[in-house]
Amino acid sequence: MDITRRNFLKLSGMSGIAALSGRSLSMITSHLPWNVKKVGKYYDDPAPMEGVYYAMAIDTQTCIGCRRCMYACIKENNIGRTSGIQYIRLLEMEESSFDLLNSDQYYTDAPKEDKWYLPAHCNQCDNPPCVQACPVTATWKEPDGIVVVDYDKCLGCRMCMINCPYWARKFNWIKPEVPEDEVNPDVPIRPVGVVEKCTFCIHRVREGKTTKCTEVCPVGARKFGDINDPDSEISYLLRTRRVTVLKEDLGTKPRVYYVG
């Protein structure tokens, strides 16, 4: 399917297929999630800042497919090194086309002159279908726009995975293995048998920092910030550049925008 890069997102078909399986409540551990509500209160992480609403923009013409964002995300978020989970995927495609089914997630060299790269992860939707699918309200949208997960409540049924059209949620099949000297104390290590995903680095951004993937991008392809602030870099970009979102026709209202 050959189309221009400018229009590629309108025809995107990112979807994941997951099989259903239950998980006994006895398998749920006592690990607490990052700053998520439980019985109406917050835990130790910072609460949402009043009036702030986060969004991200990714320039596909600038992205060089180096995967530094992916590797930094794995370390920052204590993702199990043998779990096979990545919150961020980099897809390599032919320069003049958009074909997700035949994109290459496992390329070894980048960038290439005849290729372009699509970083894909949770879109932090304003109308998140994953939240609607959860039978035990273990996931919801926070006031600053970040969709969170309560690992104490997650049953591992994977209904959220089935309902996510962006293949952004990942099931933790095995106990996460993180080298002791690389553990980030600001992020809980998820128990086996729950679903996890990108959180816009909630532990960082609520302290006034940017996401780790934005921080490490060597070419500045990612922009992150408060879209309620008219003077923020992300607000300026959304006002002055032509942007689009993945699968706009589904009405999920993503807050990860693409320039390209």
FENRARA-V446968 format. One record per run of one state. SS is the DSSP state (hx for helix, st for strand, lp for the rest). FROM is the first residue (numbers start at 0). TO is the last residue. Records with the same first field share a line. If there is no record, write none. Layout:
SS = FROM-TO + FROM-TO
This chain:
lp = 0-3 + 11-23 + 27-36 + 38-39 + 41-52 + 59-66 + 76-87 + 94-98 + 102-102 + 104-113 + 120-127 + 133-137 + 141-145 + 149-157 + 163-168 + 171-178 + 182-193 + 196-200 + 205-210 + 216-220 + 226-231 + 240-241 + 244-246 + 250-254 + 259-259
hx = 4-10 + 24-26 + 67-75 + 99-101 + 128-132 + 158-162 + 179-181 + 201-204 + 211-215 + 232-239 + 247-249
st = 37-37 + 40-40 + 53-58 + 88-93 + 103-103 + 114-119 + 138-140 + 146-148 + 169-170 + 194-195 + 221-225 + 242-243 + 255-258
